[in-house]
Amino acid sequence: MEAKELVKKYLSTELSYEEYSGYIVFLTNDLTIRVVAEVRAKGGIDLLLYQTFGEVNPNKAKDVKNELGKFIADAIIEKVKRDFPQTDEPKDISPNQMKMF
């Protein structure tokens, strides 16, 4: 099996960014959470804030990190939709399982 097919099997369009953990995740059909990526960038964001405002505000850094995490999750979702158009294959999570969360 090609690497691209394995990525297709691994990823989902039901991604979300978890603000508290910094993880980009999605639920699987066995109700576990699959971590796709971790958003860190603390030093880079602190440097950006220092260069822009002359100080580092922890609340502003947290907001920027969360916005970055959401942006990356949205970008992954768009790429998955573009590269792997929806077919009649079953979803990784059922509508009934989605109602549980």
LUMLOVO-988679 format. One line per 8 residues: their letters; for each residue x, y, z of N, C-alpha, C. Coordinates in Angstrom, 2 decimals, padded with zeros to 5 digits. Each point is the difference from the previous one (the first is absolute). Layout:
! LUMLOVO-988679
a) X,Y,Z,X,Y,Z,X,Y,Z  ... $
END
This chain:
! LUMLOVO-988679
meakelvk) 000.85,-001.18,000.00,-000.85,001.18,000.00,000.89,001.24,000.00  -000.33,000.97,-000.84,000.78,001.24,-000.10,-000.17,000.86,001.25  000.97,000.85,000.22,-000.04,000.91,001.15,-001.23,000.90,-000.06  -000.36,000.48,-001.21,-001.16,000.88,-000.13,-001.28,-000.71,000.41  -000.12,-001.27,-000.34,-001.18,-000.77,000.40,-000.04,-000.21,001.51  001.16,-000.19,000.60,000.04,-000.13,001.46,-000.41,001.31,000.68  000.44,001.12,-000.56,-000.41,001.30,000.54,-001.51,000.16,-000.12  -000.55,-000.39,-001.14,-001.45,000.08,-000.20,-000.72,-000.83,001.06 $
kylstels) 000.53,-001.17,000.30,-000.60,-000.87,000.99,000.13,000.59,001.41  001.08,000.73,000.25,000.28,000.54,001.32,-000.78,001.27,000.31  -000.11,000.90,-000.99,-000.61,001.31,000.25,-001.51,-000.02,-000.13  -000.61,001.06,000.47,-001.44,000.17,-000.04,-000.30,001.48,-000.21  -001.21,000.30,-000.46,-000.41,001.40,-000.11,-000.67,000.48,001.28  -000.05,-000.85,000.99,-000.62,000.35,001.28,001.04,000.44,001.02  001.05,000.66,-000.46,001.07,000.47,000.87,-000.46,001.15,000.89  000.63,000.12,001.13,-000.22,001.18,000.83,001.29,000.33,000.74 $
yeeysgyi) 000.11,001.24,000.42,001.15,000.44,000.77,-000.43,000.09,001.46  000.70,-000.69,000.87,-000.29,000.01,001.43,000.88,001.07,000.65  -000.62,001.08,000.45,000.75,001.14,000.52,000.84,-000.35,001.23  -000.51,-000.81,000.89,000.71,-000.26,001.25,001.23,-000.87,-000.18  -000.08,-000.96,-000.92,001.13,-000.89,-000.21,000.93,000.48,-001.11  -000.55,000.79,-000.93,000.78,000.42,-001.16,000.05,-001.05,-001.09  -000.86,-001.04,000.10,-000.02,-001.08,-000.98,-001.06,000.24,-001.07  000.32,-000.43,-001.22,-000.98,-000.09,-001.07,-000.40,-001.47,-000.03 $
vfltndlt) -001.30,-000.27,000.21,-000.47,-001.37,000.20,-001.29,-000.27,-000.78  -000.33,-001.27,-000.09,-001.34,-000.40,-000.41,-000.37,-001.31,000.68  -001.30,-000.22,000.15,-000.49,-001.22,000.62,000.01,-001.13,-001.00  000.18,-001.22,000.48,-000.03,-001.17,-000.88,-001.27,-000.80,000.28  -000.21,-001.04,-000.80,-001.23,-000.77,000.15,-000.04,-000.80,001.30  001.11,-000.14,000.70,-000.03,-000.68,001.29,000.01,001.01,001.16  -000.36,001.25,-000.31,-000.14,001.10,000.96,001.29,000.40,000.70  001.13,-000.29,-000.63,001.27,000.51,000.51,000.35,001.26,-000.77 $
irvvaevr) 000.93,000.74,000.52,000.43,001.23,-000.67,001.33,-000.28,-000.69  000.07,000.32,-001.28,001.23,-000.17,-000.76,000.67,001.36,-000.14  001.22,000.10,000.49,000.75,001.26,-000.09,000.67,000.06,-001.36  -000.24,001.08,-000.71,000.59,000.22,-001.31,001.26,000.85,000.14  -000.06,001.02,000.85,001.15,000.90,000.15,-000.11,000.73,001.33  001.12,000.57,000.42,000.05,000.83,001.19,000.49,001.38,-000.41  -000.71,001.04,000.43,000.40,001.37,-000.30,000.77,000.52,001.21  001.25,000.38,-000.25,000.83,000.47,001.11,000.37,001.47,-000.25 $
akggidll) 001.03,000.28,-000.69,000.37,001.36,-000.45,000.09,001.05,001.09  000.18,-000.40,001.25,000.02,000.97,001.10,001.09,001.05,-000.18  001.21,-000.42,-000.26,001.10,000.96,-000.15,-000.22,000.94,-001.17  -000.48,-000.55,-001.11,-000.24,000.83,-001.19,-001.10,001.02,000.22  -001.06,-000.41,000.68,-001.10,000.93,000.29,000.45,001.06,000.98  000.75,-000.40,001.03,000.52,001.00,000.95,000.88,001.02,-000.71  000.85,-000.46,-000.90,000.87,000.91,-000.75,-000.83,000.94,-000.87  -001.02,-000.54,-000.68,-000.87,000.83,-000.82,-000.68,001.08,000.83 $
lyqtfgev) -000.52,-000.36,001.16,-000.66,000.97,000.87,000.99,001.04,000.51  001.20,-000.43,000.36,001.01,000.93,000.49,000.41,000.99,-001.09  000.21,-000.51,-001.22,000.39,000.88,-001.10,-001.13,000.94,-000.40  -001.25,-000.44,000.15,-001.14,000.82,-000.41,-000.40,001.01,001.07  -000.07,-000.45,001.27,-000.52,000.85,001.06,001.05,000.43,001.03  001.20,-000.57,-000.06,001.04,000.35,000.96,-000.13,-000.73,001.32  -000.96,-000.89,000.12,-000.18,-000.80,001.20,-000.70,-001.31,-000.36  000.06,-000.94,000.91,-000.67,-001.29,-000.21,-001.12,-000.12,001.02 $
npnkakdv) -001.22,-000.04,-000.50,-001.18,-000.16,000.84,-000.44,-001.46,-000.10  000.01,-000.76,001.11,-000.35,-001.43,-000.06,-001.40,-000.26,-000.58  -000.95,000.86,000.32,-001.36,-000.20,-000.54,-000.03,000.22,-001.51  000.73,000.99,-000.47,000.06,000.26,-001.44,000.73,-001.15,-000.70  001.06,-000.53,000.62,000.73,-001.13,-000.58,-000.91,-001.21,-000.13  -000.83,-000.25,001.04,-000.94,-001.12,-000.03,-001.02,000.19,-001.13  -000.50,001.22,-000.16,-000.97,000.28,-001.07,000.61,-000.22,-001.38  001.24,000.45,-000.19,000.67,-000.17,-001.29,000.23,-001.48,-000.29 $
knelgkfi) 000.44,-000.75,001.02,000.23,-001.44,-000.17,-001.30,-000.71,-000.36  -001.10,000.34,000.66,-001.28,-000.63,-000.29,-000.48,000.34,-001.42  000.21,001.23,-000.40,-000.38,000.39,-001.36,000.84,-000.75,-001.04  001.28,-000.16,000.29,000.89,-000.75,-000.88,-000.44,-001.47,-000.08  -000.35,-000.60,001.12,-000.47,-001.38,000.02,-001.27,-000.18,-000.81  -000.94,000.91,000.13,-001.24,-000.06,-000.78,000.29,000.15,-001.49  000.91,000.90,-000.33,000.37,000.22,-001.40,000.59,-001.27,-000.61  000.91,-000.66,000.73,000.63,-001.22,-000.50,-001.04,-001.11,-000.16 $
adaiiekv) -000.89,-000.15,000.98,-001.05,-001.03,-000.10,-000.88,000.25,-001.21  -000.40,001.26,-000.22,-000.83,000.34,-001.17,000.74,-000.30,-001.30  001.30,000.29,-000.03,000.79,-000.26,-001.21,000.08,-001.50,-000.29  000.16,-000.81,001.04,000.04,-001.45,-000.19,-001.35,-000.50,-000.53  -001.08,000.50,000.58,-001.34,-000.40,-000.45,-000.19,000.33,-001.47  000.38,001.21,-000.41,-000.15,000.40,-001.41,000.83,-000.88,-000.92  001.22,-000.31,000.41,000.85,-000.86,-000.83,-000.55,-001.41,-000.10  -000.51,-000.54,001.09,-000.60,-001.33,-000.04,-001.20,-000.01,-000.94 $
krdfpqtd) -000.84,001.03,000.09,-001.17,000.09,-000.89,000.42,000.10,-001.46  001.06,000.74,-000.27,000.45,000.21,-001.38,000.68,-001.25,-000.56  000.88,-000.61,000.80,000.78,-001.14,-000.49,-000.75,-001.32,000.05  -000.95,-000.11,000.92,-000.74,-001.25,000.17,-001.50,000.30,-000.01  -000.57,000.25,-001.19,-001.42,000.34,-000.06,-000.85,-001.07,000.67  -001.10,000.44,000.60,-000.90,-000.91,000.72,-000.58,-001.04,-000.95  000.04,-001.24,000.41,-000.60,-001.09,-000.77,-001.06,-000.65,000.87  -000.44,-001.15,-000.40,-000.99,-000.71,000.79,000.62,-000.85,001.10 $
epkdispn) 001.28,000.21,000.26,000.66,-000.74,001.07,-000.58,000.43,001.34  -000.10,-000.93,000.95,-000.52,000.38,001.32,000.94,000.98,000.69  -000.58,000.90,000.78,000.79,000.96,000.75,000.69,-000.69,001.16  001.04,000.63,000.49,000.74,-000.55,001.13,-000.82,000.06,001.28  -001.00,000.89,000.05,-000.85,000.12,001.18,-001.45,000.09,-000.47  -000.86,-000.69,000.67,-001.40,-000.04,-000.42,-000.75,001.23,000.52  -001.13,000.36,-000.62,-000.81,001.12,000.50,-000.45,-000.21,001.45  -000.30,-001.25,000.36,-000.42,-000.28,001.38,001.13,000.27,000.98 $
qmkmf) 001.22,-000.33,-000.37,001.14,000.27,000.87,000.24,001.49,000.10  -000.23,000.73,-001.08,000.20,001.45,000.01,-000.96,000.66,000.99  -001.22,-000.55,000.14,-000.97,000.57,000.92,000.45,-000.12,001.45  000.88,-000.96,000.27,000.46,-000.21,001.36,000.91,001.12,000.49  000.56,000.76,-000.94,000.96,001.03,000.39,-000.52,001.32,-000.29 $
END
